[in-house]
Amino acid sequence: MPESSSVDKPLLLKGGTIVNHDVTFKADVLIHDGIIQAIGEELSCPSDTRVVDVSHKLLLPGGVDLDCHIGVADSFDPVADNYVSAGKAALLGGTTTIVNTINAHPDRSLISTIHSEAALRCFIEQRRMCRGLLYGQTSVSAIAAPLVAINSNDCANGVFTSSKDWATAASYVNCPPLRPDVQLSQKLLTHLISEDLVSVGSGHRAITTAVRATFGLKNPLKIPHGIAALGCRMIVLWRHGVESGSLDPCTFVKVTSTNPARLMNLYPQKGRIAVGSDADIIIWSNSFKQENFKNIFPNDVPNIFTVTTSSYQSGPEMVLLRGRIVVENNELLDDACCGVLLTSQPFSQYVYGRVNAVEKNVNSEYTPLSREPYMGNVANDAPVDNSDHSKEGYYFRKEYFDNMPKEALPPGQRKIHTSVKTAQPPGGSSNAFWMNE
């Protein structure tokens, strides 16, 4: 996606309702040079400002996805898309920041994986095609359950893996596997509400059917696992979370945008609509209509949501990336911006703040307090211990360990010594057979 050379004009979003992770309010938003310049009502704008009426619509921060697998297909990570195709799918789904996951295999270190020859060739090829890349750098392994697991009740009850068509069944092999259990979806939503889960990632890993056949046609155990869900994450979660009443819009923003940005030390540059933040904004509309997400992914990349009969009535009507409109009416504009490399500092306080506080408290050295010696009188009347601590030298009596108190024993029952292992039950002795000859 080559970068446009046109000069950005001021843009005013008028009449919308801003939704952040902690507050919702109605205000206008003035954007210029890719930054939010002002928020309020009756704002003073330059004469060449473009005004977009967003009345009765929500303004959400652009989504941040921490669980993506993007690159060139090879024997170690056979994914099908690159940063260009993945970036387009992300923008159509309302995600403006994606973080690529680097898998370090047992025989390869993380540094060797990043600096491999294949990665270098991929980087050179991407630099030749465009002047920027859309990806981030991660330092935290955030909790990111695949969206299909959270919304498994939207799946067709296991029709994917139980299909008699090999291509259909192999296209939906994933780890963790697809689960059509509705109760699992509700449990995951409950964990989102209680903040046990702080972030929702797509688990995006697009793999073509041809690549799956190359690896696993003869041995199903070698089928590469992964599903394409980068452009579906926010739309599907809104329907099954917000529209069902399980999540409120603020919590939705928190788990899809704010918390991921905090994990990457990108907040409040990302994940919030505020003065000084990047103008990555989604105009969320309730008149949005999406049938099966076929416009998001290529035809050779199966999508789990393409076979569902559900239609989505809420979604991103317009998407702004650094103040530039890149998606309008569910269509990617021709002059869509390319991505830029985001640099962030490691050791986010959102993750390590509590850990550092605990370590500081544990490792703190307490200064010993010096006291003057006690020079007063000491009483001679020490308490007398009348308890008998004498121990039997050879054995312990069974009565010490009986489960039943002695007061509760029936009349006539003996106190049996520990050397006696058995006793006759009431009524006399018994034999192993019914009859004695």
C-alpha positions as CSV (number, residue, x, y, z in Angstrom):
1,M,0.0,0.0,0.0
2,P,2.0,3.0,-1.2
3,E,1.9,6.1,0.9
4,S,-0.2,9.0,-0.5
5,S,1.6,12.2,-1.2
6,S,-1.4,14.4,-0.8
7,V,-1.5,17.0,1.9
8,D,-3.9,16.2,4.7
9,K,-6.6,18.7,5.4
10,P,-8.2,19.3,8.8
11,L,-11.1,16.9,9.5
12,L,-13.9,17.5,11.9
13,L,-16.0,14.6,13.2
14,K,-19.2,16.3,14.3
15,G,-22.0,15.0,16.5
16,G,-20.6,11.6,17.5
17,T,-20.4,9.9,20.8
18,I,-16.8,9.2,22.0
19,V,-16.3,5.8,23.7
20,N,-13.1,5.3,25.7
21,H,-12.4,2.5,28.2
22,D,-13.5,4.7,31.1
23,V,-16.0,7.2,29.9
24,T,-18.6,7.9,27.2
25,F,-19.5,11.4,26.1
26,K,-20.8,13.3,23.1
27,A,-18.3,15.8,21.5
28,D,-16.8,16.9,18.2
29,V,-13.3,15.8,17.3
30,L,-10.9,18.0,15.2
31,I,-8.1,16.2,13.5
32,H,-5.0,17.6,11.7
33,D,-1.6,16.2,10.8
34,G,-2.7,12.7,11.9
35,I,-3.2,13.9,15.5
36,I,-6.3,14.7,17.5
37,Q,-6.1,18.5,18.0
38,A,-9.2,19.3,19.9
39,I,-12.3,17.7,21.5
40,G,-15.4,19.5,22.5
41,E,-18.5,21.3,21.2
42,E,-18.6,24.3,18.8
43,L,-14.9,24.0,18.0
44,S,-13.1,26.7,16.0
45,C,-11.9,25.1,12.8
46,P,-9.9,26.4,9.7
47,S,-11.8,27.4,6.6
48,D,-10.7,24.3,4.6
49,T,-11.8,21.8,7.2
50,R,-13.8,18.8,6.0
51,V,-16.8,18.1,8.2
52,V,-18.1,14.6,8.5
53,D,-21.5,14.2,10.2
54,V,-21.3,11.3,12.6
55,S,-24.5,11.9,14.5
56,H,-26.0,8.9,16.3
57,K,-22.8,7.0,15.8
58,L,-20.0,5.9,18.1
59,L,-16.4,7.0,17.9
60,L,-14.1,4.2,19.0
61,P,-10.3,4.1,19.2
62,G,-8.7,2.0,16.5
63,G,-8.4,-1.6,17.4
64,V,-5.0,-3.1,18.5
65,D,-4.4,-6.8,17.8
66,L,-1.6,-8.5,19.6
67,D,-2.0,-12.0,18.2
68,C,-1.1,-12.1,14.5
69,H,1.0,-14.4,12.5
70,I,2.1,-12.6,9.3
71,G,5.0,-13.3,6.9
72,V,6.1,-15.4,4.0
73,A,5.3,-19.1,3.8
74,D,8.2,-21.4,4.7
75,S,8.8,-24.7,6.4
76,F,8.6,-23.2,9.8
77,D,5.7,-20.8,9.6
78,P,3.6,-21.5,6.4
79,V,1.4,-18.4,6.6
80,A,-0.2,-17.1,3.4
81,D,-0.4,-13.3,3.8
82,N,2.0,-10.5,4.1
83,Y,1.8,-7.1,5.7
84,V,0.0,-5.6,2.8
85,S,-2.8,-8.1,2.6
86,A,-3.1,-8.4,6.4
87,G,-3.1,-4.6,6.7
88,K,-6.0,-4.4,4.3
89,A,-8.0,-7.0,6.2
90,A,-7.2,-5.3,9.5
91,L,-8.5,-1.9,8.4
92,L,-11.7,-3.4,7.0
93,G,-12.4,-4.9,10.4
94,G,-11.5,-1.7,12.4
95,T,-8.1,-2.8,13.5
96,T,-5.5,0.0,13.0
97,T,-2.5,-1.5,14.8
98,I,-1.3,-5.1,14.5
99,V,1.5,-6.8,16.4
100,N,3.2,-9.7,14.6
101,T,4.1,-12.8,16.7
102,I,7.5,-14.4,16.1
103,N,7.6,-18.1,16.9
104,A,11.0,-19.4,18.1
105,H,11.3,-23.1,17.4
106,P,13.3,-25.4,19.7
107,D,16.3,-25.6,17.4
108,R,16.2,-21.9,16.5
109,S,16.6,-19.0,18.8
110,L,14.4,-15.9,18.6
111,I,17.3,-13.8,17.3
112,S,18.2,-16.3,14.6
113,T,14.5,-16.4,13.6
114,I,14.3,-12.7,13.2
115,H,17.7,-12.4,11.4
116,S,17.3,-15.4,9.1
117,E,17.9,-15.2,5.4
118,A,14.3,-15.7,4.6
119,A,13.3,-12.9,6.9
120,L,15.9,-10.6,5.3
121,R,14.6,-11.4,1.8
122,C,11.0,-10.8,3.0
123,F,12.1,-7.4,4.5
124,I,13.9,-6.4,1.3
125,E,11.0,-7.3,-0.9
126,Q,8.5,-5.4,1.3
127,R,10.8,-2.3,1.2
128,R,10.9,-2.5,-2.5
129,M,7.1,-2.6,-2.8
130,C,6.3,0.2,-0.3
131,R,8.1,2.6,2.0
132,G,6.6,1.5,5.2
133,L,5.4,-1.6,7.0
134,L,2.4,-2.1,9.2
135,Y,3.6,-4.0,12.3
136,G,4.6,-3.6,15.8
137,Q,7.2,-5.0,18.1
138,T,6.1,-7.1,21.1
139,S,7.8,-7.7,24.4
140,V,4.9,-9.3,26.3
141,S,3.2,-12.6,25.6
142,A,-0.3,-11.3,26.2
143,I,-3.3,-13.5,26.8
144,A,-5.0,-13.7,23.4
145,A,-7.5,-16.4,23.0
146,P,-8.6,-16.8,19.3
147,L,-11.8,-15.0,18.6
148,V,-13.4,-18.1,17.2
149,A,-13.1,-19.7,20.7
150,I,-14.8,-16.8,22.3
151,N,-17.6,-16.8,19.8
152,S,-17.8,-20.5,19.1
153,N,-21.6,-20.4,19.3
154,D,-21.4,-18.7,15.9
155,C,-19.9,-21.7,14.3
156,A,-21.9,-24.3,12.6
157,N,-21.6,-27.0,15.3
158,G,-18.4,-28.6,14.2
159,V,-19.4,-28.8,10.5
160,F,-15.8,-27.8,9.6
161,T,-13.8,-30.6,11.0
162,S,-16.5,-33.3,10.5
163,S,-16.9,-32.5,6.8
164,K,-16.4,-35.3,4.4
165,D,-14.5,-32.9,2.1
166,W,-10.8,-33.0,3.0
167,A,-10.2,-29.4,1.9
168,T,-13.1,-28.1,4.1
169,A,-12.1,-30.1,7.1
170,A,-8.4,-29.3,6.8
171,S,-9.0,-25.6,6.3
172,Y,-10.3,-25.2,9.9
173,V,-7.6,-27.1,11.8
174,N,-6.6,-24.8,14.6
175,C,-4.9,-24.8,18.0
176,P,-6.8,-24.6,20.2
177,P,-9.4,-26.6,18.2
178,L,-12.8,-25.1,17.3
179,R,-15.3,-25.7,20.0
180,P,-19.0,-25.3,19.2
181,D,-19.9,-25.4,22.9
182,V,-22.0,-22.3,23.8
183,Q,-21.1,-22.6,27.5
184,L,-17.4,-22.1,26.6
185,S,-18.2,-18.8,24.9
186,Q,-20.2,-17.6,27.9
187,K,-17.3,-18.5,30.3
188,L,-14.8,-16.6,28.2
189,L,-17.1,-13.6,28.1
190,T,-17.4,-13.9,31.9
191,H,-13.7,-13.7,32.3
192,L,-13.6,-10.6,30.1
193,I,-16.2,-9.0,32.4
194,S,-14.2,-9.9,35.5
195,E,-10.9,-8.7,33.8
196,D,-9.4,-12.2,34.2
197,L,-8.7,-11.8,30.5
198,V,-7.4,-8.3,29.7
199,S,-7.1,-8.5,25.9
200,V,-8.8,-10.3,23.0
201,G,-6.7,-11.2,20.0
202,S,-7.7,-12.7,16.7
203,G,-5.1,-15.4,16.5
204,H,-4.9,-14.6,12.9
205,R,-2.9,-17.1,10.9
206,A,-4.0,-17.3,7.3
207,I,-3.0,-20.5,5.4
208,T,-4.2,-21.4,1.9
209,T,-5.7,-24.8,1.2
210,A,-2.9,-25.7,-1.1
211,V,-0.3,-25.1,1.6
212,R,-2.3,-27.3,4.0
213,A,-2.4,-30.1,1.4
214,T,1.4,-29.8,0.8
215,F,2.1,-30.5,4.5
216,G,-0.7,-32.7,5.6
217,L,-2.3,-34.5,2.7
218,K,-0.6,-37.8,3.5
219,N,-0.3,-37.2,7.3
220,P,-3.2,-35.2,8.9
221,L,-1.1,-34.6,11.9
222,K,1.2,-32.3,9.9
223,I,-1.6,-30.0,8.7
224,P,-0.6,-26.5,9.6
225,H,-3.1,-25.0,12.1
226,G,-4.5,-21.5,11.9
227,I,-7.5,-19.5,10.8
228,A,-7.9,-16.1,9.2
229,A,-9.8,-13.8,11.7
230,L,-7.9,-10.5,11.6
231,G,-10.8,-8.5,10.1
232,C,-13.5,-10.3,12.1
233,R,-12.3,-9.8,15.6
234,M,-14.1,-6.6,16.6
235,I,-17.3,-7.1,14.6
236,V,-18.0,-10.6,15.9
237,L,-17.1,-9.6,19.5
238,W,-19.4,-6.6,19.4
239,R,-22.3,-8.8,18.3
240,H,-21.8,-11.6,20.8
241,G,-20.6,-9.4,23.6
242,V,-22.2,-6.0,23.4
243,E,-25.4,-6.7,21.6
244,S,-26.1,-9.7,23.8
245,G,-25.7,-7.5,26.9
246,S,-22.6,-9.3,28.3
247,L,-20.2,-6.4,27.6
248,D,-20.7,-2.6,27.6
249,P,-19.1,-0.4,25.0
250,C,-16.4,0.8,27.4
251,T,-15.4,-2.8,28.2
252,F,-15.3,-3.6,24.5
253,V,-12.9,-0.7,23.9
254,K,-10.8,-1.8,26.9
255,V,-10.2,-5.4,25.7
256,T,-9.8,-4.6,22.0
257,S,-7.9,-1.4,22.0
258,T,-6.9,0.1,25.4
259,N,-5.4,-2.9,27.2
260,P,-3.5,-4.1,24.2
261,A,-2.0,-0.6,23.8
262,R,-1.0,-0.6,27.4
263,L,0.6,-4.0,27.1
264,M,2.8,-2.7,24.3
265,N,3.5,0.6,26.0
266,L,1.7,2.5,23.2
267,Y,-1.0,4.1,25.4
268,P,-2.3,6.8,25.1
269,Q,-0.8,7.2,21.7
270,K,-3.0,4.3,20.7
271,G,-6.1,3.0,22.4
272,R,-7.7,6.3,23.4
273,I,-9.5,9.2,21.8
274,A,-7.9,12.2,23.5
275,V,-6.0,15.4,22.5
276,G,-2.5,14.5,21.4
277,S,-3.3,10.9,20.6
278,D,-3.0,9.4,17.1
279,A,-6.2,9.9,15.0
280,D,-6.9,6.2,14.7
281,I,-10.7,6.3,15.0
282,I,-13.5,4.0,14.0
283,I,-16.9,5.4,13.2
284,W,-19.1,2.6,14.5
285,S,-22.6,2.4,13.0
286,N,-25.6,0.2,13.9
287,S,-26.7,0.3,10.2
288,F,-23.6,-1.6,9.1
289,K,-24.2,-4.9,7.3
290,Q,-21.7,-7.7,6.8
291,E,-22.8,-11.1,5.6
292,N,-19.8,-13.4,5.5
293,F,-16.5,-11.3,5.4
294,K,-15.7,-12.5,1.8
295,N,-14.5,-9.0,0.9
296,I,-11.8,-9.1,3.6
297,F,-9.8,-12.2,2.7
298,P,-8.6,-13.6,-0.6
299,N,-10.6,-16.5,-2.2
300,D,-7.8,-19.1,-1.5
301,V,-7.8,-18.3,2.2
302,P,-10.8,-19.9,4.0
303,N,-12.5,-17.9,6.8
304,I,-14.4,-19.6,9.6
305,F,-17.2,-17.0,9.4
306,T,-17.9,-17.3,5.7
307,V,-20.2,-20.4,6.2
308,T,-22.2,-18.9,9.0
309,T,-25.8,-17.8,8.4
310,S,-25.4,-14.8,10.7
311,S,-25.4,-11.2,9.4
312,Y,-23.8,-8.5,11.4
313,Q,-25.7,-5.2,11.9
314,S,-23.0,-3.2,13.7
315,G,-19.5,-2.5,12.5
316,P,-17.0,0.1,11.2
317,E,-18.7,2.3,8.7
318,M,-15.6,4.5,8.4
319,V,-12.0,4.0,9.6
320,L,-9.4,6.7,10.1
321,L,-5.7,5.8,10.2
322,R,-3.6,8.7,11.4
323,G,-6.3,11.1,10.4
324,R,-6.8,9.8,6.9
325,I,-10.0,8.1,5.9
326,V,-8.9,4.6,4.6
327,V,-12.2,2.7,4.8
328,E,-15.6,4.1,3.9
329,N,-18.9,2.2,3.5
330,N,-17.1,-1.1,4.0
331,E,-14.8,-0.4,1.1
332,L,-11.0,0.1,1.2
333,L,-10.1,3.4,-0.5
334,D,-7.5,3.4,-3.3
335,D,-5.3,5.9,-1.5
336,A,-5.2,4.0,1.8
337,C,-2.1,4.8,3.8
338,C,0.6,2.3,4.3
339,G,1.7,1.3,7.7
340,V,4.5,2.6,9.8
341,L,6.9,0.9,12.3
342,L,5.8,1.6,15.8
343,T,8.6,1.7,18.4
344,S,7.8,1.2,22.1
345,Q,9.7,0.8,25.3
346,P,9.8,-2.6,27.0
347,F,8.5,-3.5,30.4
348,S,5.1,-1.9,30.4
349,Q,4.0,-0.6,33.8
350,Y,0.6,-2.2,33.1
351,V,2.3,-5.6,33.2
352,Y,5.3,-5.1,35.4
353,G,4.1,-2.4,37.8
354,R,2.7,-4.8,40.4
355,V,5.6,-7.2,39.9
356,N,8.1,-4.4,40.6
357,A,6.2,-3.3,43.6
358,V,6.2,-6.7,45.1
359,E,9.9,-7.2,44.4
360,K,10.7,-3.8,45.9
361,N,8.7,-4.7,49.1
362,V,10.4,-8.1,49.4
363,N,13.9,-6.9,48.8
364,S,13.6,-3.9,51.0
365,E,16.0,-4.0,54.0
366,Y,14.5,-3.1,57.3
367,T,16.7,-1.0,59.6
368,P,17.1,-2.7,63.0
369,L,15.7,-0.6,65.8
370,S,18.1,-0.1,68.7
371,R,16.5,-0.2,72.2
372,E,17.8,0.5,75.6
373,P,18.2,-2.5,77.9
374,Y,15.3,-3.2,80.3
375,M,16.4,-2.4,83.9
376,G,13.1,-3.0,85.7
377,N,12.0,-5.8,88.1
378,V,11.1,-9.3,86.9
379,A,8.2,-11.1,88.7
380,N,9.2,-14.5,90.3
381,D,5.7,-16.0,90.2
382,A,6.0,-17.8,86.9
383,P,2.9,-19.7,85.7
384,V,2.8,-23.3,86.8
385,D,2.1,-25.9,84.1
386,N,0.2,-28.8,85.7
387,S,-0.2,-30.8,82.5
388,D,1.3,-34.3,82.5
389,H,3.7,-34.6,79.6
390,S,5.0,-38.0,80.6
391,K,5.4,-40.4,77.6
392,E,5.1,-44.2,77.6
393,G,8.4,-45.6,76.7
394,Y,7.5,-48.7,74.8
395,Y,4.1,-48.3,73.1
396,F,1.0,-46.1,72.7
397,R,-2.2,-47.4,73.9
398,K,-5.0,-47.9,71.5
399,E,-7.4,-45.9,73.6
400,Y,-5.4,-42.8,72.6
401,F,-6.3,-43.2,69.0
402,D,-9.8,-44.6,69.1
403,N,-12.2,-42.6,66.9
404,M,-15.0,-43.0,69.3
405,P,-14.8,-41.3,72.7
406,K,-14.7,-43.7,75.7
407,E,-17.9,-42.2,77.1
408,A,-19.7,-43.3,73.9
409,L,-18.6,-47.0,74.2
410,P,-21.5,-49.5,74.7
411,P,-21.6,-51.1,78.2
412,G,-19.2,-54.0,78.6
413,Q,-16.9,-53.2,75.7
414,R,-13.3,-53.8,76.6
415,K,-10.4,-51.4,76.3
416,I,-8.2,-53.4,73.8
417,H,-4.5,-53.2,74.0
418,T,-2.6,-52.2,70.8
419,S,-1.1,-55.7,70.5
420,V,-4.6,-57.1,69.9
421,K,-5.3,-56.8,66.1
422,T,-8.8,-58.2,66.0
423,A,-11.8,-58.7,68.3
424,Q,-14.9,-60.8,68.2
425,P,-18.0,-58.8,67.1
426,P,-21.2,-58.8,69.1
427,G,-22.9,-62.2,68.9
428,G,-19.7,-64.3,68.9
429,S,-17.2,-65.4,66.4
430,S,-17.8,-66.1,62.8
431,N,-16.3,-68.6,60.3
432,A,-15.5,-68.4,56.6
433,F,-18.1,-71.0,55.7
434,W,-21.8,-71.4,56.4
435,M,-21.4,-74.9,57.7
436,N,-18.9,-76.6,60.0
437,E,-18.3,-80.3,59.6
